[in-house]
Amino acid sequence: MAEVRILPSRTAYSTPGETGARIVRGEGPYLVGADGERYLDAACGSGSLIFGHGDEKIIDALHAQSRKLTLFPSRHFSSDIVERYASQLLDFGPPGMSRAITFSSGSDAVEAALKLALQHHFAAERPRRRKILGRNASYHGNTIAGLGAGGFVARRKPYESVLAPCAKASHGHCAACEFGLQAETCALECAQSIENAILEEGPENVAAVIVEPIVGAALSAAPPDPRYLPRVRDICSHHDILLIADEVMTGFARSGRPFASMHWNVEPDIIICGKAISAGYYPLSALLVSERVVHGPLAHAKYFQNGQTFACSPAGAAVGIAVLDRLADGSVAANATRMGELLRASLRKELPAELIKQIRGMGLMVGFDIGTSAFENAGALSSDRYSDRFQRAALKRGLVIYASNGSAGSEAGDHAMLLLPLTISEREVKEATASLVATAYDVLKTENK
Ligand SMILES: Cc1ncc(COP(=O)(O)O)c(C=O)c1O
């Protein structure tokens, strides 16, 4: 495979992994550069592009709706397409969800979910329930409230002084267990840490617990112990605290089910949707809200106090319907499960174990740790860390990955994800594997020099 040029960008803020190459189009699972160079896109708009680039059906749906109606003031009106989309979205989710509202990005849907939880308790005349409980090594978007609820240390750092003091429980990632326990014999101390944090804050002060059912950016595709989420659900119900599932990265079949919480039959009070909700073709996000919240104290409130210009967009609804139509027969989710298993199996077989550890994930959310010893970067952080080096080396091999850090506490621990389109074939799985294996040996070679 030809090497890709490394050029600095004059217009974008560059990050260490950037090539500076100009991308001119996307074709299925590939990004194509100005010189015709092709990258297998295993970042896919951070997991958004579940059908890859250039999907004609979705593009047509967006065009057709844009000609009819793109936006209206949702304070005064609704429209058939928005209503139809909301009901399709509710049918797609787990049972017990009874209202849907759309926004434009994962971050503003997180913000809306937190506000809805606060408004729920406010309407119930429990004004002291203001605290949001999050977890270490989690990411809930880039607003000040979302960063506060999240535990992604590097992303919080410049804003730390203004973030709300949200208590944090353990992340529940078994491979990096914060209690040093083994999954087979532990007593779910990670879930218990949520209850302990609630008791410490005072249950009467806590509005909601927010979790990523499978942790994305902060831990790279880390699924919990199967007993974990049901236990967290019980804890929240017991204390009358809302459970918010942030499924911005895990939703829409990425994990092999419509939503990841459905793997464990857990019904959250609020589900946050983003990214793949529009397959990457429109800035769209949504909340699915449970019956308990809709028909609870808020039933008497006049409205949800969170107006946004692009809320309830008809253009977004048309794209969303096209996405749900493609997912309806379950074949895309089944492919995600099959291809994800194949990818993990071939990576486990072929990647050098001295550099790549803990290959994990569910469906086509695939992650691993990077480092020549486990959590190599714990303590002093290298200025040219594995995640950056690995990402750059992958780009040179024509593979775009999503590298990150923080899996070993604070900013330590390097890791990465592959978030390929859910429609990929075995041939593309083989190509991703070959490029990643070549990348790993490139990195090892520079290591041993
Ligand atoms: C779990 C999770 N929540 C929220 C967000 C924020 O979404 P957006 O980048 O669309 O604002 C992300 C984005 O990566 C995410 O992974």
The ligand as an ORCA input file, in Angstrom:
! r2SCAN-3c Opt
* xyz 0 1
  C     -21.128      8.396     24.546
  C     -21.120      9.743     23.890
  N     -21.934     10.709     24.351
  C     -21.981     11.920     23.786
  C     -21.184     12.242     22.710
  C     -21.249     13.617     22.091
  O     -21.788     13.548     20.806
  P     -21.466     14.708     19.738
  O     -20.017     14.609     19.423
  O     -22.374     14.385     18.581
  O     -21.822     15.990     20.360
  C     -20.304     11.287     22.214
  C     -19.405     11.608     21.110
  O     -18.424     10.962     20.856
  C     -20.271      9.998     22.817
  O     -19.456      9.044     22.373
*
